[in-house]
Amino acid sequence: MPALRIRERKVEAETEEARYELAMASGGQEMITIDSYDEFLIVGFGLYIGYVVSLYRNYRSDCMPGPTRGRYLLSDSCFLATSQRLVEGVEAFTVIRLIRSITDKPITLVATPNPGAGLEKNDMPADFPPFYAALEHGDAEAIAMIFREVCNRLAATHGVRIVPPITEASENGLFNRREFSLLTDQNIATSDPIGAMLHGSDTYGVILARSVFP
């Protein structure tokens, strides 16, 4: 979400576009009064395993068992540090920094779901992260482990709690089982299959709620 600022202990938008997005993401509110809340829950806002998978397009690390296939080999520590830098650039951490600039109240950040299984590789746009290649080469679980460690490190760095993708929904580390995505909704799956693949179902939401509110 672009163009946010803190003014008089409130998070507010600086542009009409940002004001609309903030209202969509916060139950219709055009500004967030920090002192009105005991804690904060941020869902998604770019926290997505796809950033690590995108790095895998050209690089791999020592912990990945699959073949090199033209990817440059990085040490585990270098791959992890680069992944952390990429993920830390998403919008969620912009919001976290704003909140942290004036309060130490608890913040929970929830990662977006992993894609749902069921679509064919050939149905993906060219810029879609190489989830399928990672799975085919046997590197899915290693990448999932790296993303969990990135979440752990960023949680410690920013003093927040991060809920990574729910392991109970996982098909293979990178993809969730189909029933945990909107691919089970025929109308959505037909009109927007990629969107359906990338959004969690009500079933996923139930499991997620138990993790967010233990």
Backbone as ProteinMPNN parsed JSONL, in Angstrom:
{"seq_chain_A": "MPALRIRERKVEAETEEARYELAMASGGQEMITIDSYDEFLIVGFGLYIGYVVSLYRNYRSDCMPGPTRGRYLLSDSCFLATSQRLVEGVEAFTVIRLIRSITDKPITLVATPNPGAGLEKNDMPADFPPFYAALEHGDAEAIAMIFREVCNRLAATHGVRIVPPITEASENGLFNRREFSLLTDQNIATSDPIGAMLHGSDTYGVILARSVFP", "coords_chain_A": {"N_chain_A": [[0.855, -1.184, 0.0], [0.818, 2.076, -1.022], [2.156, 5.341, -0.013], [1.601, 5.957, 2.823], [1.413, 7.49, 6.069], [2.365, 8.65, 9.348], [0.459, 10.657, 11.442], [-0.309, 12.665, 14.107], [-0.478, 10.426, 15.79], [-1.843, 8.617, 14.219], [-2.327, 6.333, 11.548], [-2.432, 7.261, 8.289], [-3.569, 7.86, 4.899], [-1.884, 9.292, 2.082], [-2.705, 9.759, -0.483], [-5.489, 9.56, -2.807], [-5.752, 7.011, -3.912], [-4.321, 5.42, -2.068], [-5.889, 5.922, 0.168], [-8.27, 4.673, -0.507], [-7.388, 2.002, -0.699], [-6.535, 1.569, 1.925], [-8.965, 1.779, 3.299], [-10.294, -0.434, 2.212], [-8.785, -2.456, 3.292], [-9.155, -2.291, 5.996], [-11.721, -2.516, 7.086], [-13.275, -0.375, 6.149], [-12.277, 1.945, 7.264], [-10.638, 5.049, 6.949], [-8.428, 5.952, 8.185], [-6.176, 4.872, 10.739], [-6.374, 4.894, 14.105], [-3.929, 4.677, 16.313], [-3.896, 4.509, 19.139], [-6.352, 3.492, 19.744], [-6.388, 0.781, 19.788], [-5.442, -2.383, 21.184], [-3.764, -4.283, 20.143], [-2.404, -5.362, 16.936], [-3.337, -6.767, 13.808], [-2.104, -7.907, 10.857], [-2.807, -8.984, 7.696], [-1.508, -10.767, 5.102], [-0.602, -8.503, 2.773], [1.552, -8.691, 1.038], [3.331, -10.531, 2.169], [4.653, -13.326, 1.212], [5.446, -16.527, 0.006], [6.231, -16.671, -2.585], [8.228, -14.809, -3.249], [10.637, -15.944, -2.424], [10.565, -18.202, -4.018], [10.727, -16.999, -6.527], [13.365, -16.08, -6.481], [14.608, -18.492, -6.776], [14.47, -18.936, -9.466], [16.806, -18.19, -10.756], [18.787, -18.873, -8.976], [20.142, -21.193, -6.588], [20.535, -23.021, -3.478], [22.875, -24.557, -1.15], [21.412, -26.324, 0.451], [19.442, -27.372, -1.101], [18.312, -30.228, -2.709], [17.962, -30.774, -5.415], [18.809, -30.747, -9.02], [21.238, -28.496, -10.549], [20.649, -27.135, -13.011], [21.338, -24.798, -14.558], [21.111, -22.75, -12.69], [22.644, -20.393, -10.523], [24.826, -21.284, -7.898], [24.405, -20.601, -4.517], [25.617, -20.036, -1.195], [23.976, -21.42, 1.704], [23.577, -19.473, 3.684], [23.828, -17.088, 2.24], [21.734, -17.297, 0.366], [19.578, -17.34, 2.118], [19.838, -14.831, 3.411], [19.482, -13.111, 1.225], [16.882, -13.785, 0.48], [15.545, -12.93, 2.765], [15.972, -10.164, 2.587], [14.517, -9.551, 0.255], [11.873, -10.254, 1.004], [11.479, -8.566, 3.151], [11.016, -6.185, 1.951], [8.326, -5.911, 1.331], [4.928, -4.596, 1.455], [3.773, -5.038, 3.96], [5.763, -4.692, 5.901], [6.315, -2.019, 5.708], [4.018, -0.943, 6.867], [4.283, -2.055, 9.416], [6.632, -0.785, 10.319], [5.717, 1.847, 10.497], [3.776, 1.627, 12.548], [5.407, 0.676, 14.633], [6.979, 2.889, 15.033], [5.747, 4.485, 16.863], [4.609, 2.949, 18.871], [4.839, 0.05, 21.013], [3.016, -1.963, 21.004], [1.543, -5.273, 20.637], [2.02, -6.921, 17.502], [0.746, -8.932, 14.969], [1.581, -10.662, 12.088], [0.317, -12.154, 9.234], [1.067, -14.586, 6.885], [0.363, -14.824, 3.35], [-1.64, -17.442, 1.841], [-0.082, -20.429, 0.538], [-0.008, -21.309, -2.995], [-2.845, -23.069, -4.353], [-3.014, -26.515, -5.239], [-3.531, -28.028, -8.466], [-3.876, -26.693, -10.924], [-2.476, -26.651, -14.249], [0.976, -26.534, -15.21], [1.419, -25.309, -17.679], [-0.635, -23.52, -17.782], [0.098, -21.285, -16.458], [1.116, -17.824, -16.268], [3.987, -16.28, -17.882], [5.564, -14.87, -16.056], [5.053, -16.029, -13.638], [6.132, -17.23, -10.502], [8.641, -19.859, -10.256], [7.249, -22.251, -9.14], [6.466, -24.805, -10.006], [8.767, -25.855, -11.226], [10.486, -26.006, -9.011], [9.173, -27.943, -7.533], [9.258, -30.134, -9.301], [12.007, -30.588, -9.366], [12.58, -31.447, -6.854], [12.975, -29.621, -4.8], [11.101, -28.341, -3.269], [10.413, -28.636, -0.485], [12.735, -27.707, 0.735], [12.761, -25.0, -0.013], [10.418, -24.155, 1.231], [11.198, -24.481, 3.886], [13.205, -22.544, 4.037], [11.675, -20.199, 3.715], [10.135, -20.271, 6.05], [12.163, -19.894, 7.925], [12.993, -17.335, 7.182], [10.69, -15.922, 7.935], [10.836, -16.328, 10.716], [13.196, -14.934, 11.325], [12.59, -12.308, 10.516], [10.486, -11.769, 12.214], [11.814, -11.676, 14.675], [13.553, -9.524, 14.19], [11.837, -7.323, 13.844], [10.267, -7.348, 16.069], [7.759, -8.643, 16.146], [5.012, -10.972, 15.782], [4.917, -13.604, 13.501], [2.868, -15.453, 11.397], [3.395, -18.146, 9.497], [2.709, -19.785, 6.258], [0.129, -22.252, 6.589], [0.983, -25.393, 7.734], [-0.599, -27.665, 7.917], [-2.256, -27.553, 5.739], [-0.721, -28.158, 3.609], [0.321, -29.57, 0.519], [2.77, -30.314, -0.544], [4.815, -28.746, 0.464], [5.245, -26.39, -1.143], [2.831, -26.078, -2.517], [-0.579, -25.85, -1.545], [-3.122, -28.223, -0.594], [-5.803, -28.773, -2.854], [-8.388, -28.274, -1.796], [-8.013, -26.316, 0.042], [-7.872, -23.951, -1.254], [-9.415, -21.432, -3.41], [-9.981, -22.762, -5.695], [-11.829, -24.689, -5.436], [-14.218, -23.434, -5.683], [-16.309, -23.285, -8.213], [-17.268, -21.203, -9.86], [-15.504, -19.018, -9.383], [-13.083, -20.27, -9.974], [-13.378, -20.736, -12.674], [-13.683, -18.178, -13.835], [-11.46, -16.734, -12.905], [-8.87, -18.337, -12.678], [-6.161, -18.204, -11.776], [-6.286, -16.332, -9.708], [-8.033, -17.737, -8.029], [-6.434, -19.872, -7.373], [-4.513, -18.657, -5.797], [-5.741, -17.74, -3.513], [-7.003, -18.411, -0.259], [-9.392, -20.852, 0.881], [-12.557, -21.065, 2.704], [-12.173, -23.212, 4.377], [-9.423, -23.22, 4.725], [-9.267, -20.812, 6.082], [-10.466, -21.418, 8.54], [-8.598, -23.148, 9.75], [-6.446, -21.409, 9.8], [-7.374, -19.406, 11.535], [-7.265, -20.714, 13.984], [-4.55, -20.81, 14.37], [-3.841, -18.135, 14.454], [-5.347, -17.161, 16.575], [-4.737, -18.679, 19.132]], "CA_chain_A": [[0.0, 0.0, 0.0], [1.701, 3.227, -1.122], [1.809, 6.665, 0.505], [1.062, 6.022, 4.177], [2.211, 8.299, 6.973], [1.869, 8.815, 10.714], [0.183, 12.034, 11.836], [-1.086, 12.717, 15.348], [-0.625, 9.037, 16.253], [-2.763, 7.922, 13.323], [-1.851, 5.94, 10.222], [-3.356, 7.79, 7.299], [-3.115, 7.81, 3.512], [-1.521, 10.581, 1.498], [-3.31, 9.884, -1.809], [-6.815, 8.957, -2.921], [-5.569, 5.572, -4.132], [-3.95, 4.812, -0.797], [-7.044, 6.03, 1.067], [-9.199, 3.611, -0.906], [-6.804, 0.713, -0.331], [-6.557, 1.463, 3.384], [-10.35, 1.502, 3.688], [-10.592, -1.812, 1.819], [-8.033, -3.391, 4.126], [-9.364, -2.055, 7.432], [-13.134, -2.428, 7.435], [-13.875, 0.895, 5.763], [-11.665, 3.103, 7.917], [-9.68, 5.767, 6.116], [-7.233, 6.156, 8.998], [-6.11, 3.971, 11.885], [-5.938, 5.574, 15.327], [-3.11, 3.674, 16.991], [-4.23, 4.386, 20.558], [-7.667, 2.864, 19.897], [-6.252, -0.67, 19.703], [-4.483, -3.017, 22.082], [-2.808, -4.995, 19.297], [-2.665, -5.194, 15.51], [-3.263, -7.964, 12.976], [-1.89, -7.583, 9.447], [-2.975, -10.225, 6.927], [-1.015, -10.677, 3.733], [0.167, -7.292, 2.445], [2.772, -9.03, 0.313], [4.153, -11.569, 2.797], [4.312, -14.404, 0.279], [6.57, -17.405, -0.293], [6.599, -16.486, -3.985], [9.472, -14.049, -3.388], [11.729, -16.909, -2.33], [10.479, -19.043, -5.215], [11.233, -16.196, -7.647], [14.823, -16.109, -6.393], [15.002, -19.824, -7.253], [14.507, -18.942, -10.935], [18.197, -18.057, -11.205], [19.738, -19.259, -7.935], [19.815, -22.28, -5.678], [21.448, -23.034, -2.34], [23.446, -25.863, -0.818], [20.454, -27.215, 1.112], [18.468, -27.87, -2.078], [18.84, -31.478, -3.253], [17.722, -30.918, -6.844], [19.891, -30.406, -9.949], [21.522, -27.069, -10.723], [19.846, -26.694, -14.159], [21.649, -23.44, -14.972], [20.993, -21.771, -11.614], [23.881, -20.127, -9.794], [24.824, -21.856, -6.554], [24.716, -19.712, -3.405], [25.64, -20.68, 0.118], [22.686, -21.337, 2.396], [23.464, -18.195, 4.39], [23.616, -16.033, 1.249], [20.375, -17.443, -0.171], [18.657, -16.951, 3.186], [19.925, -13.382, 3.608], [18.87, -12.462, 0.063], [15.439, -14.007, 0.606], [15.055, -12.045, 3.825], [15.975, -8.786, 2.068], [13.399, -9.428, -0.679], [10.596, -10.315, 1.719], [11.374, -7.401, 4.034], [10.614, -5.035, 1.158], [6.902, -5.905, 1.003], [4.142, -3.536, 2.086], [3.485, -5.331, 5.366], [6.793, -4.152, 6.789], [6.125, -0.569, 5.723], [2.992, -0.686, 7.879], [4.855, -2.399, 10.719], [7.558, 0.28, 10.724], [4.921, 2.998, 10.91], [3.205, 1.348, 13.869], [6.502, 0.569, 15.595], [7.591, 4.199, 15.276], [5.069, 5.184, 17.965], [4.086, 2.057, 19.912], [5.368, -1.309, 21.063], [1.899, -2.897, 21.147], [1.758, -6.495, 19.857], [1.645, -6.982, 16.089], [0.801, -10.249, 14.334], [1.568, -10.61, 10.626], [-0.074, -13.461, 8.696], [1.481, -14.791, 5.491], [-0.663, -15.271, 2.414], [-1.576, -18.889, 1.631], [0.605, -20.962, -0.633], [-0.962, -21.603, -4.071], [-3.536, -24.349, -4.328], [-2.643, -27.468, -6.289], [-4.612, -28.421, -9.363], [-3.736, -26.122, -12.26], [-1.343, -27.163, -15.003], [2.105, -25.619, -15.375], [1.256, -24.558, -18.925], [-1.672, -22.499, -17.6], [0.66, -20.171, -15.703], [1.77, -16.767, -17.048], [5.443, -16.42, -17.947], [6.216, -14.274, -14.888], [4.674, -16.733, -12.416], [7.328, -17.821, -9.886], [8.83, -21.25, -10.687], [6.787, -23.254, -8.179], [6.425, -26.131, -10.616], [10.146, -26.313, -11.4], [11.002, -26.38, -7.696], [8.554, -29.215, -7.175], [9.785, -31.17, -10.196], [13.412, -30.84, -9.059], [12.706, -31.939, -5.492], [13.441, -28.56, -3.914], [9.954, -27.657, -2.661], [10.485, -28.617, 0.98], [13.862, -26.857, 1.129], [12.338, -23.609, -0.158], [9.452, -23.9, 2.302], [11.973, -24.343, 5.122], [13.867, -21.237, 3.98], [10.692, -19.149, 3.963], [9.804, -20.288, 7.48], [13.273, -19.272, 8.647], [12.887, -15.904, 6.9], [9.634, -15.407, 8.818], [11.358, -16.309, 12.084], [14.192, -13.866, 11.456], [11.927, -11.01, 10.417], [9.72, -11.594, 13.452], [12.755, -11.248, 15.711], [14.096, -8.212, 13.832], [10.84, -6.254, 13.966], [9.524, -7.47, 17.313], [6.377, -9.001, 15.843], [4.719, -12.396, 15.609], [4.578, -13.912, 12.112], [2.241, -16.756, 11.168], [3.722, -18.564, 8.129], [1.669, -20.635, 5.661], [-0.294, -23.335, 7.482], [1.54, -26.663, 7.264], [-1.656, -28.686, 7.815], [-2.898, -27.445, 4.426], [0.29, -28.341, 2.569], [0.385, -30.753, -0.338], [4.151, -30.718, -0.808], [5.733, -27.683, 0.86], [4.992, -25.166, -1.901], [1.418, -26.007, -2.889], [-1.593, -26.368, -0.633], [-4.103, -29.123, -1.196], [-6.787, -28.017, -3.627], [-9.553, -27.873, -1.009], [-7.674, -25.151, 0.857], [-7.85, -22.775, -2.129], [-10.706, -21.133, -4.034], [-10.191, -23.615, -6.865], [-13.019, -25.503, -5.177], [-15.379, -22.634, -6.081], [-16.306, -23.426, -9.663], [-17.466, -19.902, -10.505], [-14.256, -18.256, -9.305], [-12.036, -21.016, -10.669], [-13.584, -20.59, -14.113], [-13.494, -16.788, -14.261], [-10.13, -16.241, -12.527], [-8.21, -19.51, -12.096], [-4.942, -17.852, -11.044], [-6.733, -15.739, -8.453], [-8.574, -18.812, -7.191], [-5.288, -20.662, -6.918], [-3.699, -17.902, -4.846], [-6.523, -17.324, -2.35], [-7.43, -19.504, 0.589], [-10.819, -21.136, 1.023], [-13.069, -20.979, 4.075], [-11.542, -24.296, 5.129], [-8.105, -22.707, 5.117], [-9.489, -19.766, 7.066], [-10.758, -22.025, 9.841], [-7.323, -23.601, 10.309], [-5.637, -20.217, 10.047], [-7.881, -18.728, 12.732], [-6.767, -21.427, 15.166], [-3.142, -20.448, 14.537], [-3.754, -16.713, 14.791], [-5.965, -16.964, 17.887], [-4.612, -19.977, 19.821]], "C_chain_A": [[0.896, 1.241, 0.0], [1.236, 4.385, -0.248], [1.049, 6.65, 1.824], [1.978, 6.875, 5.035], [1.584, 8.254, 8.362], [1.661, 10.304, 10.969], [-0.734, 12.011, 13.042], [-1.473, 11.315, 15.822], [-1.703, 8.281, 15.472], [-2.023, 7.537, 12.047], [-2.877, 6.438, 9.223], [-2.722, 7.76, 5.913], [-2.838, 9.211, 2.993], [-2.148, 10.806, 0.127], [-4.689, 9.242, -1.806], [-6.715, 7.449, -3.111], [-5.248, 4.858, -2.829], [-5.104, 4.85, 0.194], [-8.057, 4.932, 0.766], [-8.667, 2.248, -0.464], [-6.818, 0.512, 1.179], [-7.957, 1.139, 3.879], [-10.732, 0.065, 3.359], [-9.943, -2.817, 2.768], [-8.352, -3.274, 5.61], [-10.832, -1.824, 7.783], [-13.759, -1.081, 7.164], [-13.263, 2.124, 6.395], [-10.626, 3.748, 7.004], [-8.432, 6.17, 6.887], [-7.318, 5.23, 10.205], [-5.557, 4.744, 13.077], [-5.228, 4.56, 16.214], [-3.558, 3.449, 18.43], [-5.59, 3.742, 20.802], [-7.585, 1.344, 19.969], [-5.194, -1.17, 20.676], [-3.422, -3.796, 21.319], [-3.271, -4.926, 17.846], [-2.461, -6.517, 14.783], [-3.176, -7.525, 11.518], [-1.918, -8.89, 8.665], [-2.498, -9.991, 5.5], [-0.111, -9.482, 3.522], [1.528, -7.644, 1.855], [3.637, -10.089, 0.947], [3.826, -12.907, 2.142], [5.561, -15.211, -0.043], [7.062, -17.247, -1.729], [7.866, -15.681, -4.191], [10.685, -14.966, -3.311], [11.741, -17.807, -3.566], [10.993, -18.286, -6.438], [12.76, -16.153, -7.651], [15.373, -17.42, -6.949], [15.057, -19.891, -8.78], [15.95, -18.928, -11.447], [19.233, -18.551, -10.203], [19.225, -20.466, -7.161], [20.812, -22.24, -4.531], [21.886, -24.456, -2.028], [22.42, -26.835, -0.258], [19.436, -27.816, 0.147], [19.027, -29.107, -2.774], [18.748, -31.615, -4.763], [18.909, -30.514, -7.702], [20.047, -28.898, -10.109], [20.699, -26.47, -11.855], [20.071, -25.219, -14.508], [21.533, -22.383, -13.892], [22.335, -21.618, -10.894], [23.76, -20.667, -8.371], [25.249, -20.806, -5.534], [24.854, -20.535, -2.128], [24.267, -20.543, 0.759], [22.512, -19.976, 3.064], [23.21, -17.05, 3.422], [22.199, -16.095, 0.684], [19.351, -16.98, 0.858], [18.661, -15.436, 3.389], [19.28, -12.621, 2.454], [17.356, -12.604, 0.107], [14.845, -13.071, 1.645], [14.969, -10.604, 3.335], [14.796, -8.569, 1.122], [12.067, -9.349, 0.061], [10.4, -9.074, 2.587], [10.952, -6.142, 3.275], [9.131, -4.948, 0.867], [6.15, -4.892, 1.865], [3.886, -3.772, 3.572], [4.502, -4.679, 6.294], [6.835, -2.627, 6.769], [5.118, -0.19, 6.805], [3.542, -0.962, 9.277], [5.799, -1.304, 11.207], [6.805, 1.529, 11.177], [4.357, 2.797, 12.313], [4.298, 1.339, 14.936], [7.151, 1.915, 15.906], [6.947, 4.926, 16.449], [4.538, 4.262, 19.054], [4.778, 0.703, 19.849], [4.256, -2.327, 21.31], [2.106, -4.118, 20.249], [1.244, -6.377, 18.42], [1.782, -8.426, 15.625], [0.67, -10.058, 12.83], [1.322, -12.015, 10.098], [0.337, -13.551, 7.233], [0.29, -15.178, 4.622], [-0.55, -16.776, 2.219], [-0.646, -19.244, 0.476], [-0.419, -21.265, -1.722], [-1.624, -22.966, -3.885], [-3.098, -25.231, -5.484], [-3.832, -27.716, -7.213], [-4.544, -27.845, -10.755], [-2.484, -26.681, -12.929], [-0.259, -26.092, -15.129], [1.932, -24.739, -16.605], [0.185, -23.473, -18.834], [-1.138, -21.241, -16.919], [1.239, -19.106, -16.635], [3.287, -16.882, -16.94], [6.142, -15.894, -16.696], [5.827, -14.944, -13.571], [5.921, -17.372, -11.814], [7.422, -19.317, -10.185], [8.48, -22.293, -9.618], [6.889, -24.66, -8.759], [7.826, -26.695, -10.807], [10.74, -26.765, -10.071], [10.446, -27.724, -7.249], [9.133, -30.355, -8.005], [11.218, -31.557, -9.842], [13.638, -31.308, -7.626], [13.141, -30.904, -4.473], [12.323, -27.858, -3.144], [10.089, -27.544, -1.143], [11.623, -27.727, 1.468], [13.481, -25.382, 1.044], [11.334, -23.241, 0.929], [10.159, -23.694, 3.637], [12.667, -22.979, 5.175], [12.872, -20.125, 4.283], [10.282, -19.114, 5.43], [10.912, -19.632, 8.303], [13.311, -17.766, 8.403], [11.836, -15.268, 7.81], [10.12, -15.31, 10.257], [12.32, -15.143, 12.295], [13.543, -12.48, 11.419], [11.072, -10.729, 11.652], [10.625, -11.081, 14.57], [13.273, -9.836, 15.447], [13.119, -7.086, 14.139], [10.003, -6.352, 15.239], [8.056, -7.767, 17.108], [6.237, -10.522, 15.852], [4.32, -12.611, 14.154], [4.022, -15.327, 12.037], [2.531, -17.151, 9.725], [2.588, -19.382, 7.526], [1.397, -21.868, 6.521], [0.172, -24.688, 6.947], [0.482, -27.748, 7.117], [-2.335, -28.677, 6.448], [-1.981, -27.868, 3.291], [0.144, -29.662, 1.821], [1.824, -31.253, -0.447], [5.176, -29.658, -0.398], [5.454, -26.368, 0.172], [3.537, -24.994, -2.294], [0.554, -26.51, -1.739], [-2.479, -27.365, -1.361], [-5.243, -28.294, -1.778], [-7.923, -27.48, -2.76], [-9.277, -26.668, -0.112], [-7.517, -23.879, 0.025], [-9.241, -22.546, -2.699], [-10.898, -21.876, -5.349], [-11.396, -24.525, -6.677], [-14.305, -24.757, -5.507], [-15.401, -22.563, -7.598], [-16.441, -22.089, -10.378], [-16.174, -19.085, -10.525], [-13.157, -18.947, -10.094], [-12.151, -20.88, -12.176], [-13.255, -19.18, -14.586], [-12.087, -16.265, -13.981], [-9.338, -17.378, -11.878], [-6.947, -19.177, -11.305], [-5.302, -17.226, -9.698], [-7.273, -16.78, -7.492], [-7.459, -19.651, -6.591], [-4.551, -19.979, -5.768], [-4.45, -17.457, -3.597], [-7.022, -18.537, -1.57], [-8.939, -19.635, 0.659], [-11.256, -20.915, 2.467], [-12.426, -22.049, 4.954], [-10.153, -23.883, 5.603], [-8.26, -21.666, 6.22], [-9.752, -20.307, 8.459], [-9.463, -22.473, 10.518], [-6.445, -22.408, 10.671], [-6.072, -19.513, 11.33], [-7.38, -19.398, 14.006], [-5.3, -21.099, 15.432], [-2.983, -18.998, 14.978], [-4.27, -16.449, 16.198], [-5.925, -18.273, 18.675], [-5.347, -19.987, 21.158]], "O_chain_A": [[1.664, 1.435, 0.942], [0.091, 4.422, 0.201], [-0.018, 7.254, 1.938], [3.176, 6.975, 4.767], [0.426, 7.871, 8.526], [2.56, 11.114, 10.746], [-1.808, 11.41, 13.007], [-2.616, 11.052, 16.197], [-2.384, 7.413, 16.016], [-1.205, 8.298, 11.53], [-4.053, 6.081, 9.299], [-1.504, 7.651, 5.771], [-3.471, 10.183, 3.405], [-2.127, 11.927, -0.38], [-5.019, 8.471, -0.905], [-7.502, 6.695, -2.538], [-5.83, 3.818, -2.521], [-5.282, 3.917, 0.977], [-8.631, 4.336, 1.679], [-9.413, 1.435, 0.082], [-7.082, -0.59, 1.658], [-8.123, 0.317, 4.78], [-11.422, -0.587, 4.144], [-10.486, -3.894, 3.014], [-7.868, -4.078, 6.406], [-11.146, -1.031, 8.671], [-14.682, -0.675, 7.872], [-13.682, 3.242, 6.097], [-9.832, 3.056, 6.365], [-7.478, 6.678, 6.297], [-8.408, 4.853, 10.634], [-4.412, 5.193, 13.058], [-5.867, 3.684, 16.797], [-3.595, 2.308, 18.892], [-5.947, 3.474, 21.949], [-8.6, 0.682, 20.187], [-4.202, -0.497, 20.955], [-2.3, -3.951, 21.801], [-4.386, -4.49, 17.56], [-1.547, -7.282, 15.09], [-4.072, -6.85, 11.011], [-1.137, -9.799, 8.944], [-3.016, -9.131, 4.788], [1.011, -9.444, 4.027], [2.529, -6.983, 2.134], [4.607, -10.524, 0.326], [2.83, -13.544, 2.486], [6.614, -14.643, -0.333], [8.182, -17.644, -2.051], [8.531, -15.848, -5.213], [11.652, -14.784, -4.051], [12.805, -18.13, -4.095], [11.636, -18.884, -7.302], [13.377, -16.187, -8.715], [16.464, -17.456, -7.52], [15.643, -20.825, -9.328], [16.271, -19.574, -12.445], [20.417, -18.644, -10.527], [18.021, -20.717, -7.095], [21.811, -21.523, -4.59], [21.346, -25.424, -2.563], [22.537, -28.043, -0.464], [18.65, -28.679, 0.538], [20.103, -29.045, -3.369], [19.395, -32.489, -5.34], [19.903, -29.999, -7.189], [19.124, -28.128, -9.844], [20.107, -25.404, -11.684], [19.113, -24.478, -14.728], [21.829, -21.216, -14.15], [23.06, -22.591, -10.688], [22.722, -20.522, -7.726], [26.31, -20.196, -5.661], [24.265, -21.61, -2.008], [23.49, -19.657, 0.401], [21.429, -19.392, 3.018], [22.454, -16.132, 3.74], [21.539, -15.066, 0.539], [18.377, -16.31, 0.518], [17.6, -14.826, 3.524], [18.612, -11.61, 2.669], [16.629, -11.656, -0.194], [13.779, -12.49, 1.438], [14.003, -9.902, 3.634], [14.144, -7.526, 1.174], [11.239, -8.483, -0.222], [9.279, -8.59, 2.739], [10.573, -5.145, 3.889], [8.698, -3.998, 0.215], [6.668, -4.4, 2.867], [3.793, -2.823, 4.35], [4.14, -4.17, 7.354], [7.335, -2.009, 7.709], [5.33, 0.757, 7.563], [3.297, -0.196, 10.209], [5.767, -0.936, 12.381], [7.213, 2.192, 12.131], [4.448, 3.684, 13.162], [4.136, 1.921, 16.008], [7.806, 2.061, 16.938], [7.523, 5.876, 16.98], [4.057, 4.749, 20.077], [5.237, 0.266, 18.794], [4.524, -3.434, 21.776], [2.767, -4.02, 19.215], [0.181, -5.812, 18.165], [2.807, -9.066, 15.859], [-0.239, -9.375, 12.357], [2.028, -12.956, 10.463], [-0.011, -12.681, 6.434], [-0.67, -15.783, 5.099], [0.528, -17.338, 2.412], [-0.452, -18.453, -0.446], [-1.594, -21.461, -1.411], [-1.031, -23.89, -3.329], [-2.84, -24.742, -6.584], [-4.987, -27.626, -6.798], [-5.09, -28.431, -11.689], [-1.553, -27.127, -12.259], [-0.551, -24.897, -15.15], [2.263, -23.554, -16.574], [0.103, -22.606, -19.703], [-1.849, -20.242, -16.817], [1.794, -19.441, -17.681], [3.805, -17.508, -16.015], [7.193, -16.407, -16.311], [6.225, -14.481, -12.502], [6.697, -17.997, -12.538], [6.396, -19.976, -10.35], [9.318, -23.112, -9.242], [7.343, -25.588, -8.089], [8.053, -27.882, -10.576], [11.42, -27.789, -10.009], [11.156, -28.539, -6.661], [9.458, -31.415, -7.472], [11.605, -32.715, -9.996], [14.779, -31.542, -7.228], [13.623, -31.257, -3.398], [12.578, -26.881, -2.44], [9.897, -26.464, -0.583], [11.495, -27.064, 2.497], [13.834, -24.598, 1.925], [11.391, -22.144, 1.485], [9.767, -22.835, 4.427], [12.711, -22.338, 6.225], [13.191, -19.202, 5.033], [10.102, -18.035, 5.995], [10.638, -18.906, 9.258], [13.626, -17.001, 9.314], [12.065, -14.204, 8.385], [9.849, -14.324, 10.942], [12.264, -14.454, 13.313], [13.904, -11.593, 12.193], [10.952, -9.582, 12.081], [10.256, -10.174, 15.316], [13.416, -9.041, 16.377], [13.511, -6.028, 14.632], [9.121, -5.523, 15.462], [7.201, -7.218, 17.803], [7.226, -11.252, 15.922], [3.478, -11.883, 13.629], [4.622, -16.274, 12.545], [1.97, -16.551, 8.808], [1.6, -19.652, 8.208], [2.313, -22.45, 7.104], [-0.197, -25.084, 5.841], [0.63, -28.652, 6.295], [-2.925, -29.679, 6.042], [-2.407, -27.932, 2.138], [-0.117, -30.712, 2.407], [2.073, -32.459, -0.444], [6.307, -29.687, -0.883], [5.426, -25.326, 0.826], [3.057, -23.865, -2.394], [0.906, -27.469, -1.052], [-2.574, -27.351, -2.589], [-5.594, -27.24, -1.247], [-8.375, -26.354, -2.964], [-10.206, -26.07, 0.432], [-7.079, -22.849, 0.538], [-10.142, -23.362, -2.501], [-11.884, -21.641, -6.049], [-11.925, -25.069, -7.646], [-15.368, -25.37, -5.603], [-14.594, -21.854, -8.199], [-15.792, -21.869, -11.4], [-15.798, -18.53, -11.557], [-12.389, -18.295, -10.801], [-11.144, -20.904, -12.883], [-12.618, -19.007, -15.625], [-11.574, -15.44, -14.738], [-9.154, -17.384, -10.661], [-6.686, -19.795, -10.273], [-4.7, -17.548, -8.674], [-7.012, -16.723, -6.29], [-7.54, -20.084, -5.441], [-4.027, -20.645, -4.875], [-3.851, -16.854, -2.706], [-7.41, -19.552, -2.148], [-9.671, -18.656, 0.514], [-10.439, -20.618, 3.339], [-12.167, -21.817, 6.135], [-9.76, -24.16, 6.737], [-7.482, -21.639, 7.173], [-9.312, -19.723, 9.449], [-9.251, -22.217, 11.703], [-5.788, -22.396, 11.712], [-5.233, -19.075, 12.118], [-7.102, -18.723, 14.996], [-4.856, -21.108, 16.58], [-2.103, -18.673, 15.775], [-3.718, -15.626, 16.928], [-6.961, -18.91, 18.868], [-5.34, -20.998, 21.86]]}, "name": "protein", "num_of_chains": 1, "seq": "MPALRIRERKVEAETEEARYELAMASGGQEMITIDSYDEFLIVGFGLYIGYVVSLYRNYRSDCMPGPTRGRYLLSDSCFLATSQRLVEGVEAFTVIRLIRSITDKPITLVATPNPGAGLEKNDMPADFPPFYAALEHGDAEAIAMIFREVCNRLAATHGVRIVPPITEASENGLFNRREFSLLTDQNIATSDPIGAMLHGSDTYGVILARSVFP"}
